[in-house]
Amino acid sequence: MFLCGPAHHIAVRLSFLRSKGKLRSLQGLTPRLFEVICPSDEELCRLHGEQLEELAAFKQQYLGSPEWRAFCERHTGTCSAMIRQPVASGKYYSSTATSLRAELQECLAEPAANLAGGPCLHCAPEQRRHLRGLIVPHGSTSDSGFAAAAAYLALKQQLGLYGTRGHPGSPRPLRCVVLGTNHFTNLPLACLSTATAWRTPLGDVPVDADLNAALQQQGLPFNDTPHNLEHSIENQLPFFQHVLESVPNPGHYGRPLSIAPVCVGWLGSAQQAQQLGQQLLAALRQAQAQHPDQAPPLLIATSDFTHAGPAYNEPPDAPWMSLREHCIWRDSPLLHAVCMGGAERFLDICAATGTSLCGRWPVAAFLAVAQAAGWQVELLSYAPSDLYVSSGNINGFAAFAAWQTLHSAA
């Protein structure tokens, strides 16, 4: 469910549910119950006698649908009930627009160098044709932001190089499918957000209805519970917003952005990762076919790499190793696997190393898409967190770009 707002928004939401004749037993729900963060479907059914299968079918059919959006638009003031509120603001990044812009600008002014790169981790310049995706960290701007900045600068350069398509007075949005990590729940394998927009201190980022619909047609369900707890997708949005503010469009600066957030849980196998990759690629191609005048949607995946130190119960592998040496030692085979192979190879390396990387499944799904589409993945930056923050613990942060070359399939 949503992080809910004023009571009349809840009343309108329940009015819609009742109007469909599906949830008559939920008529007694109170705004107070819905204001509890993320009540589970199971709990709602237990309290109100609803059949879980009927509730799931209803949510799959209606939440996030054009019908639900139209219903909201017919009721004054209800649109804000569909906005996903920030949970990372003030924790992972500044809660005020002015301070946040200053943080982002500091990161972009000095993007992280690459401490773990080699010739095989970098594309030749002539192979960097069209940017199709990014893998970025999702820590705080004070540490992971400098590694992430390398990816967002590559995006900015690409947008500035190729510009926008469409009428100068109506700039086309940058459309992105963003794969986040499910840190907090076991629900479900991968799910969409029913919100119409995600909010940050820099404004609201619209959810792309066409991308969402294409992903739903591929079998991805709607479930807000993981999304409402997660920071991994949200932490990317200020970077997108800040970078796009400075990208030139014909006649003015600034470029709109729309996203399709996908929270990826524990897929459990390379087969499941490949299946999700197939669903994602099919949805990307469908969305592009619907809007051939626009640039193809970008695919973004988020993950941090090694988590080591007392807080993570992961000491260095050898007594003579510093935490930084341990971090680089642990992450190096993973960085090579991301650049050199598909999902199966990457997951094999994850299993062999016992990595504490948190986003293996979003990255694996991303690599499945990249391999099927013929993209080439390049390491842009790698930096352990102790270069920026001293806490007695350490995280490995890396940023990658996926390029479509002249000979790529898609």
Secondary structure, DSSP 4 states (H G I P E B T S, - for coil): ------HHHHHHHHHHHHHTTS-GGGTT--HHHHTSS---HHHHHHHHT--HHHHHHHHHHHTTSHHHHHHHHTSTT-GGGGEEPPSSBTTTB-SSHHHHHHHHHHHHHS---BSS--GGGS--GGG--EEEEEEE--S-TTTTHHHHHHHHHHHHHHHHHH---S-TTSPPPEEEEEEEE--S----SEEE---SEEEETTEEEEB-HHHHHHHHHTTPPB-HHHHHH--TTGGGHHHHHHHHHTSEETTEE---EEEEEEEE----SHHHHHHHHHHHHHHHHHHHHH-TTSPPPEEEEE----EEBGGGTB--SSTT--HHHHHHHHHHHHHHHHHH--HHHHHHHHHHHT---S-HHHHHHHHHHHHHHT-EEEEEEEEEGGGT--SS-EEEEEEEEEEE-TT---
